[in-house]
Amino acid sequence: MNLTEIGFVAGWRLVRALPRPVAAAAFTAGADRAHRRRGAGATRLRANLRRVVGPDLSEAELDELVRAGLRSYARYWMEAFRLPSLSREQVLATFRLDGAELLAADVAAGRGAVVALPHAGNWDLAGAWVVANGWPLSTVAERLKPEAVYQRFVAFREGLGMEILPTTGGHRPPLDVLTDRLNDGAVVPLLADRDLSARGVEVDFFGGRTRMPAGPALLALRTGAPLYVASMWYEPDAACASLEGPLPVPGHQDGTLDKRVRSLTQLIADGLAAGIARHPQDWHMLQRMWLD
């Protein structure tokens, strides 16, 4: 077991044992230290948030936004470490979704749903909430390094009731498995604001060019399942989300599959941008986003 894995294991064990106010205070203090040190992650978050808010926000106001963003990111990790110890009732009480009736109807009708998510708020709690409602959920997870850390994250999410597929190295391509799951009526949430393959679809996002994964659009086009874009953020008492959609899916008359995937992915980018602009402090994007 290497140091990274030891850190995650300690997090899952120790943070759960602490009273929530104590854990929250410790993680907030850690976020504030990261803000003062202005390391690589904080610097990248600042550059990304400057794209979101534009040039008119003062440097002092941007600095406060970065501080709030790091605190939000720390809250995500604190809650993730504590999530396995929550009861079903606690999961249902600590996440709120505007548009839950849409997903309920999609699952009941057996058509499933694709949900494009940003790296914002608490996507793990959102997934646990879907499962707590009794709805099947399947998604993919990036293969982290070292492999042992990836396996622990998979076990963590599977322990919450989610089906987790690897982006690479699985028995079948994840797109094929997710197609089957949608046809069986599952909810398929996919993080969609950053492409990890370098083969993504180029889109306009906050006035710059970036790449986003083609998976959500491809699945909607392949299966006919409704496609939603989620906005995700924090309130003091809960993690929250709202759904936009279902998005209009282009038909065969609208061009080649490649053209339809590109136009639909741009709609996803627009929806994600709108949600991030409403709650920029809860967008946890500490990696490079834009191609320039």
C-alpha positions in Angstrom: 0.0 0.0 0.0 1.6 3.3 -1.1 1.3 6.7 0.6 -1.6 7.9 -1.7 -3.6 4.8 -0.9 -2.8 5.1 2.8 -4.1 8.7 2.7 -7.4 7.7 1.2 -7.9 4.8 3.5 -7.2 7.0 6.5 -9.6 9.6 5.2 -12.4 7.1 4.8 -11.8 5.7 8.3 -10.9 8.7 10.3 -13.2 11.4 8.9 -16.2 9.1 9.4 -15.3 8.8 13.1 -15.2 12.6 13.7 -18.3 14.6 14.4 -19.4 16.5 11.3 -18.7 20.0 12.7 -15.1 18.9 13.6 -14.5 17.3 10.2 -15.9 20.4 8.4 -13.8 22.8 10.4 -10.6 20.7 9.6 -11.4 20.6 5.9 -12.2 24.3 5.8 -8.9 25.1 7.4 -7.1 22.9 4.9 -8.8 24.7 2.0 -7.8 28.1 3.5 -4.2 26.9 3.8 -4.3 25.9 0.1 -5.6 29.3 -0.8 -2.9 31.1 1.1 -0.1 28.9 -0.5 -1.4 29.5 -4.0 -0.2 26.2 -5.3 -0.7 24.7 -8.7 -4.3 23.6 -8.1 -5.4 27.0 -6.6 -3.7 28.8 -9.4 -5.4 26.8 -12.0 -8.8 27.2 -10.3 -8.2 31.0 -10.3 -7.5 31.0 -14.1 -10.5 28.8 -14.8 -12.8 31.0 -12.7 -11.5 34.1 -14.4 -12.8 32.6 -17.6 -16.2 32.0 -16.0 -16.7 35.5 -14.4 -15.0 37.5 -17.2 -12.7 40.5 -16.9 -15.0 42.8 -14.9 -14.7 41.1 -11.5 -11.9 42.7 -9.4 -8.9 40.7 -8.4 -10.0 41.0 -4.7 -13.4 39.6 -5.6 -11.8 36.8 -7.7 -9.6 36.0 -4.8 -12.6 35.5 -2.5 -14.3 33.4 -5.2 -11.2 31.1 -5.4 -11.2 30.8 -1.6 -14.9 29.8 -1.6 -14.2 27.4 -4.5 -11.4 25.7 -2.5 -13.7 25.4 0.5 -16.4 23.9 -1.7 -14.0 21.4 -3.0 -12.8 20.5 0.5 -16.5 20.1 1.5 -16.9 17.6 -1.4 -14.0 15.4 -0.1 -15.2 15.6 3.5 -18.7 14.5 2.5 -17.3 11.8 0.2 -15.3 10.3 3.0 -18.3 10.3 5.3 -20.8 9.2 2.7 -20.6 5.4 3.3 -21.7 5.8 6.9 -24.9 7.7 6.0 -28.3 5.9 6.2 -30.7 5.9 3.2 -32.8 8.5 5.0 -29.8 10.7 5.6 -28.8 10.5 1.9 -32.3 11.4 0.8 -32.3 14.3 3.3 -28.9 15.8 2.3 -29.4 16.0 -1.5 -32.1 17.9 -3.4 -32.9 17.6 -7.1 -35.1 20.0 -9.0 -36.5 17.8 -11.7 -36.6 14.6 -9.8 -40.0 13.8 -11.2 -38.4 13.7 -14.7 -36.0 10.9 -13.8 -38.7 9.1 -11.9 -40.9 9.1 -15.0 -38.0 8.0 -17.3 -37.2 5.0 -15.0 -40.8 4.0 -14.6 -41.3 4.1 -18.4 -38.2 1.9 -18.9 -36.5 4.4 -21.2 -33.7 5.4 -18.8 -32.0 8.8 -18.9 -28.6 10.3 -19.7 -27.5 13.1 -17.4 -24.5 15.2 -18.3 -22.8 16.5 -15.1 -20.2 19.1 -14.2 -17.4 18.6 -11.7 -19.4 20.6 -9.2 -21.2 20.2 -5.9 -21.3 16.6 -4.8 -21.8 14.1 -7.7 -21.1 11.1 -5.5 -24.0 12.1 -3.2 -26.1 12.7 -6.2 -25.5 9.1 -7.4 -26.2 7.7 -3.9 -29.4 9.7 -3.9 -30.5 8.1 -7.2 -29.8 4.7 -5.8 -31.6 5.5 -2.5 -34.7 6.2 -4.6 -34.5 2.7 -5.9 -33.4 3.6 -9.4 -30.6 1.7 -11.2 -27.5 3.7 -11.9 -24.6 2.9 -14.2 -21.6 5.2 -15.0 -18.0 5.2 -15.8 -14.9 6.0 -13.8 -11.5 7.3 -15.0 -8.7 4.8 -14.3 -6.7 6.6 -11.7 -3.1 5.9 -10.9 -2.0 4.1 -8.9 -4.4 1.2 -9.7 -5.1 0.5 -6.0 -6.6 4.0 -5.5 -8.8 3.5 -8.5 -10.0 0.1 -7.2 -10.8 1.7 -3.8 -12.8 4.4 -5.5 -14.7 1.8 -7.5 -15.4 -0.2 -4.3 -16.5 3.0 -2.6 -19.1 3.8 -5.3 -20.2 0.2 -5.7 -20.7 0.1 -2.0 -23.2 3.0 -2.5 -25.1 0.9 -5.0 -23.8 2.2 -8.3 -22.5 0.2 -11.2 -19.1 1.5 -12.1 -17.5 0.7 -15.5 -13.8 1.4 -16.3 -13.1 3.9 -19.1 -10.6 1.3 -20.4 -9.7 -2.3 -19.8 -13.2 -3.6 -19.2 -14.7 -6.8 -20.7 -16.8 -4.7 -23.1 -16.6 -1.1 -24.3 -18.4 1.1 -21.8 -20.6 2.7 -24.4 -22.0 -0.8 -25.3 -22.7 -1.6 -21.7 -24.3 1.7 -21.0 -26.5 1.3 -24.1 -27.8 -1.9 -22.6 -28.4 -0.3 -19.3 -30.3 2.6 -20.8 -32.5 0.1 -22.7 -33.2 -1.5 -19.3 -34.3 1.8 -17.9 -31.2 2.9 -15.9 -30.1 6.4 -15.0 -26.6 7.0 -16.6 -24.9 10.1 -15.2 -21.6 11.1 -16.9 -19.2 13.8 -16.0 -19.2 15.9 -19.2 -17.3 19.2 -18.7 -13.8 17.8 -19.3 -12.5 15.3 -21.9 -9.9 12.8 -20.6 -9.2 11.1 -23.9 -7.9 13.9 -26.0 -10.4 12.6 -28.6 -13.3 14.6 -27.4 -15.6 17.0 -29.3 -14.3 20.6 -29.6 -16.8 23.1 -28.3 -17.1 26.7 -27.4 -17.2 27.2 -23.6 -17.1 30.6 -21.9 -15.8 32.1 -25.0 -12.9 29.7 -25.5 -12.4 26.3 -27.2 -12.2 23.1 -25.2 -13.0 19.5 -25.6 -15.8 17.6 -24.0 -16.6 13.8 -24.1 -18.8 12.6 -26.9 -20.3 9.8 -24.7 -23.5 11.6 -23.5 -24.5 12.7 -27.0 -23.6 9.3 -28.5 -25.7 7.5 -26.0 -28.7 9.7 -26.5 -28.5 9.4 -30.2 -27.9 5.6 -30.1 -30.7 4.8 -27.6 -33.3 7.6 -27.9 -33.0 8.0 -24.1 -33.7 11.6 -22.9 -30.6 13.7 -22.3 -30.4 16.2 -19.4 -27.8 18.7 -18.3 -27.4 19.0 -14.6 -26.4 22.2 -12.6 -24.9 21.2 -9.3 -24.1 23.4 -6.2 -24.1 23.6 -2.5 -26.5 25.1 0.0 -25.6 25.3 3.7 -27.7 22.3 4.5 -27.6 20.2 1.4 -26.0 19.4 -1.9 -28.4 20.5 -4.7 -28.9 20.0 -8.4 -31.3 20.9 -11.1 -32.0 19.4 -14.5 -32.3 21.1 -17.9 -34.0 19.2 -20.6 -34.5 16.8 -22.1 -32.4 18.5 -24.8 -33.6 18.4 -28.4 -31.8 15.5 -30.1 -31.0 16.0 -33.8 -32.4 13.4 -36.2 -30.9 11.7 -39.3 -32.1 14.7 -41.4 -29.7 16.9 -39.5 -26.6 15.4 -41.0 -24.0 12.7 -40.3 -23.6 11.1 -36.9 -20.4 13.1 -36.4 -22.2 16.4 -37.1 -25.1 15.4 -34.8 -22.8 14.5 -32.0 -20.9 17.8 -32.3 -24.1 19.9 -32.3 -25.6 18.0 -29.3 -22.3 18.2 -27.4 -22.3 22.0 -27.9 -25.8 22.1 -26.4 -24.5 20.2 -23.4 -21.6 22.7 -23.1 -24.0 25.6 -23.2 -26.1 24.0 -20.5 -23.1 23.2 -18.3 -21.8 26.8 -18.7 -25.2 28.3 -17.6 -25.2 26.2 -14.4 -21.5 26.9 -13.6 -22.1 30.7 -14.2 -24.9 30.6 -11.6 -22.7 28.8 -9.0 -19.0 29.4 -9.9 -17.8 28.8 -6.4 -19.0 25.1 -6.6 -17.2 24.2 -9.8 -14.3 22.0 -8.8 -12.1 22.4 -11.9 -8.5 22.4 -10.7 -7.1 21.1 -14.1 -6.5 22.8 -17.4 -9.6 23.2 -19.4 -9.1 25.4 -22.5 -7.0 24.5 -25.5 -5.3 28.0 -25.6 
